[in-house]
């Protein structure tokens, strides 16, 4: 069974940093377009950062310059470096995998909580 497992969340003060990880198992990681989403309390899940099908990266305007998405296909892992954290970044962060060819094949992780508070 395909698994995506996020880790690295936690409680951090404003201005702090975190590095989130998404470990994938039981599928060919390089066959998937990988993304990070987040969902704050009472809000809809939103796209934070993604790799395009050509390997470029896109970011939500609210995180540009502060968040960096990366991946290591050899380790079946994806990362999200989060710097200059703000209270409004508080959310559950999820990784998502979309099959590059077969639309509709989508996997989600269980999420990792990021809380930004002093």
One Martini backbone bead per residue (centre of mass of N, CA, C, O) as a GRO file, in nm:
protein
  118
    1UNK     BB    1   0.096   0.036   0.022
    2UNK     BB    2   0.072   0.356  -0.007
    3UNK     BB    3   0.307   0.602   0.137
    4UNK     BB    4   0.278   0.911   0.326
    5UNK     BB    5   0.523   1.078   0.542
    6UNK     BB    6   0.519   1.319   0.772
    7UNK     BB    7   0.765   1.558   0.906
    8UNK     BB    8   0.880   1.834   1.137
    9UNK     BB    9   0.693   1.944   1.311
   10UNK     BB   10   0.579   2.226   1.529
   11UNK     BB   11   0.689   2.453   1.770
   12UNK     BB   12   0.726   2.803   1.682
   13UNK     BB   13   0.859   3.096   1.651
   14UNK     BB   14   0.864   3.380   1.527
   15UNK     BB   15   1.112   3.351   1.267
   16UNK     BB   16   1.142   3.070   1.233
   17UNK     BB   17   1.231   2.720   1.164
   18UNK     BB   18   1.162   2.453   0.923
   19UNK     BB   19   1.172   2.093   0.832
   20UNK     BB   20   1.004   1.917   0.605
   21UNK     BB   21   0.891   1.578   0.553
   22UNK     BB   22   0.851   1.328   0.278
   23UNK     BB   23   0.780   0.988   0.286
   24UNK     BB   24   0.802   0.736   0.042
   25UNK     BB   25   0.609   0.434  -0.037
   26UNK     BB   26   0.530   0.197  -0.277
   27UNK     BB   27   0.659   0.390  -0.505
   28UNK     BB   28   0.749   0.577  -0.786
   29UNK     BB   29   0.851   0.881  -0.724
   30UNK     BB   30   0.930   0.994  -1.019
   31UNK     BB   31   0.612   0.959  -1.122
   32UNK     BB   32   0.565   1.220  -0.944
   33UNK     BB   33   0.390   1.494  -0.845
   34UNK     BB   34   0.493   1.721  -0.598
   35UNK     BB   35   0.334   1.846  -0.291
   36UNK     BB   36   0.231   2.122  -0.085
   37UNK     BB   37   0.004   2.153   0.183
   38UNK     BB   38  -0.252   2.344   0.369
   39UNK     BB   39  -0.443   2.357   0.694
   40UNK     BB   40  -0.636   2.567   0.853
   41UNK     BB   41  -0.841   2.661   1.076
   42UNK     BB   42  -1.140   2.700   0.895
   43UNK     BB   43  -0.993   2.612   0.630
   44UNK     BB   44  -0.881   2.552   0.333
   45UNK     BB   45  -0.702   2.377   0.136
   46UNK     BB   46  -0.364   2.466   0.030
   47UNK     BB   47  -0.133   2.563  -0.186
   48UNK     BB   48   0.223   2.605  -0.149
   49UNK     BB   49   0.396   2.375  -0.312
   50UNK     BB   50   0.550   2.286  -0.639
   51UNK     BB   51   0.598   2.062  -0.890
   52UNK     BB   52   0.631   2.045  -1.200
   53UNK     BB   53   0.644   1.849  -1.483
   54UNK     BB   54   0.936   1.999  -1.550
   55UNK     BB   55   1.065   2.074  -1.243
   56UNK     BB   56   0.955   2.308  -1.142
   57UNK     BB   57   0.858   2.584  -0.928
   58UNK     BB   58   0.583   2.661  -0.703
   59UNK     BB   59   0.422   2.939  -0.526
   60UNK     BB   60   0.275   3.089  -0.298
   61UNK     BB   61   0.263   3.417  -0.230
   62UNK     BB   62   0.278   3.385   0.093
   63UNK     BB   63   0.580   3.211   0.057
   64UNK     BB   64   0.760   3.369  -0.098
   65UNK     BB   65   1.101   3.354   0.013
   66UNK     BB   66   1.050   3.123   0.260
   67UNK     BB   67   1.001   2.878   0.078
   68UNK     BB   68   1.137   2.536   0.009
   69UNK     BB   69   1.139   2.304  -0.240
   70UNK     BB   70   1.227   1.950  -0.232
   71UNK     BB   71   1.408   1.659  -0.375
   72UNK     BB   72   1.474   1.290  -0.341
   73UNK     BB   73   1.456   1.023  -0.538
   74UNK     BB   74   1.654   0.822  -0.398
   75UNK     BB   75   1.475   0.869  -0.113
   76UNK     BB   76   1.176   0.926  -0.144
   77UNK     BB   77   1.184   1.256  -0.103
   78UNK     BB   78   1.048   1.548   0.059
   79UNK     BB   79   1.072   1.910   0.103
   80UNK     BB   80   1.028   2.188   0.356
   81UNK     BB   81   1.151   2.499   0.380
   82UNK     BB   82   1.097   2.711   0.668
   83UNK     BB   83   1.095   3.059   0.691
   84UNK     BB   84   0.989   3.315   0.859
   85UNK     BB   85   0.772   3.262   1.056
   86UNK     BB   86   0.417   3.280   1.092
   87UNK     BB   87   0.117   3.259   1.237
   88UNK     BB   88  -0.026   3.208   0.947
   89UNK     BB   89   0.131   2.918   0.917
   90UNK     BB   90  -0.065   2.779   1.074
   91UNK     BB   91  -0.080   2.420   1.023
   92UNK     BB   92  -0.149   2.156   0.822
   93UNK     BB   93   0.087   1.954   0.657
   94UNK     BB   94   0.089   1.829   0.318
   95UNK     BB   95   0.139   1.564   0.107
   96UNK     BB   96   0.144   1.520  -0.258
   97UNK     BB   97   0.057   1.275  -0.518
   98UNK     BB   98   0.086   1.290  -0.877
   99UNK     BB   99   0.044   1.139  -1.151
  100UNK     BB  100   0.189   1.211  -1.455
  101UNK     BB  101  -0.026   1.035  -1.638
  102UNK     BB  102  -0.245   0.931  -1.430
  103UNK     BB  103  -0.518   1.059  -1.378
  104UNK     BB  104  -0.637   1.030  -1.032
  105UNK     BB  105  -0.363   0.963  -0.905
  106UNK     BB  106  -0.380   1.014  -0.552
  107UNK     BB  107  -0.178   1.119  -0.271
  108UNK     BB  108  -0.181   1.130   0.092
  109UNK     BB  109  -0.100   1.243   0.379
  110UNK     BB  110  -0.152   1.302   0.732
  111UNK     BB  111   0.030   1.511   0.848
  112UNK     BB  112   0.176   1.821   0.991
  113UNK     BB  113   0.221   2.023   1.261
  114UNK     BB  114   0.214   2.385   1.256
  115UNK     BB  115   0.326   2.616   1.513
  116UNK     BB  116   0.296   2.975   1.553
  117UNK     BB  117   0.436   3.093   1.863
  118UNK     BB  118   0.502   3.291   2.167
   0.00000   0.00000   0.00000
